[in-house]
């Protein structure tokens, strides 16, 4: 029965509602007469006048207030508010006309006052009943249909356009708009009602809506986070459109819809792109990216390609990763018509001879060194290989850059290099020390700089892909400590920071990004579960969908990360990028330690390798372990 009614044409359903309202109008007039005269009233003569006048007045007023354009089963507070206003207007008109005619047999005060009140109750309860009655059908249909019932948050141009696309798609059932503007709430746009946020929350709580689509491309991350927060407690999936800069020609389509990423909830706006600065440093030049097959290196390559270098050298020792990024960039060039020459180069950055050959052959002007091992637990278990790859890969690349006359080399570093508690962080701090020493040395023209940032959302080995995988498997999500926190940035932000910092470097600087407040990983896990439309299972909610398990800190893991070793950061021309004043070691002293480090690695001496790291890196304390590793010298 319910499904048949839902399948009726819209005009037929509107006619049924109007007929129901006419019946309510006539019945309310009859009830007032019967109560007033204490009898089963049978109208006669002039007493027919209020019966005929009531629907003739009420129905046009109700139409004017949009009472027949709303989807009844999604009626909310705004719809009830519209009913109240329409009934008040009708009541004033009804009483006034009765007063003008003043028929002796008609009790004007009783009819003029009481009948609109009864009508308000009748019309209001009719809508409420329909919503309650159909909510069961909606809940049942949720399990029997793949169509997602969606409210579009934002009744602007993007919202209206995506609503048209949703209505034409069998994958979605468009319910209506949601908007924060009181001036839009309750209005109709292309026959679809605009609801207030509290109505959307009510629909989400009852299961009448299964998805919220954020269609406000101009909204800041902070505003998006606020909107998402409104729906945290409800079982709805939240999707979004990309920002204005990512929408082709400002138009939107179904293909633009994607899940709200945790990056949308960082609570701060992304790092702005300084295009003149970047293009001035990159356009028309030969640029090399090491580790191009990885998350950061790949994004660096994507953004560098937009600055139109003459050649983009993609260096990686992983064949498939290099193949994938090369193929992707080739497709981008075909679409854009760019003239950049892409050169994929299989090479290990610790192979000094191979790296020197490539730098001599292609003569890069700028080098971005992103090749590194960065997974903390893995490097704790394989410390010799981690130090060999990170430290000596950087050393080989720096020496080759100086010999080839490279203008600028930028090292991708990490906040784990600050007062490190693990081999990975200590090795990256040594990488910084190497470039700081070379920057201070004479006899070359290469400008060395370093860029330090926190965890990169979505990069390989980061917590976000792990959480996504655990959610897809039904949980639990694993957190190493209830109080552990991390700084986060997006992959595009990380790449942009590297490019802009390199462009403004003068030599020896350690750059870092203002990343706002650190994020508690336990909160991150909860948010990711809720963004998936699921609930957290804990002691207060034992019937939740997915639990969170606290597993204990891993070897070398810190409760919190820092960005600075020394004092206050120094501002730069970009208000979001700072320079750190960090200690450094003279080149001759550093070279002695590096030689000892190399000998220890070649001799599989883990204890001495870690001892040298502790001597080089302030505040680093390591534990001994017994493993073997292989080393390739860059000499």
Secondary structure, DSSP 8 states (H G I E B T S, - for coil): -HHHHHHS-HHHHHHHHHHHHHHHHHHHHHHHHHHHHTS-----GGGHHHHHHHHHHHHHHHHHTTTTTS-GGG--HHHHHHHHHHHHHHHHHHHHHHHHH--TTS-HHIIIIIHHHHHHHHHHHHHHHHHHHHHHHHHHHHHH---EEEEEE--SHHHHHHHHHHHT-TTEEEEEEE-S-TTTTT-EETTEEEE-HHHHHHHHHHTS--EEEE--TT--HHHHHHHHHHTTTSS-EEEE---GGGSGGG---GGG-EE--GGGGSSS------HHHHHHHHTTSEEEEETTTSHHHHHHHHHHHHT--SEEEEEES-HHHHHHHHHHHHHHHHHHT---EEEEEE--TT-HHHHHHHHHHH--SEEEE------HHHHHHSHHHHHIIIIIHHHHHHHHHHHHT-SEEEEE--GGGSS-SSHHHHHHHHHHHHHHHHHHSSS---EEEEEE--EEET-TTSHHHHHHHHHHTT--EEES-TT-EE-EEEHHHHHHHHHHHHHH--SS-EEEE---S-EEHHHHHHHHHHHTT--EESSS-TT-SEEEEE----TT--SS--S-SSS--EE-SSTTEEEE------HHHHHHHHHHHHHHHHTT-HHHHHHHHHHHSTT----------------
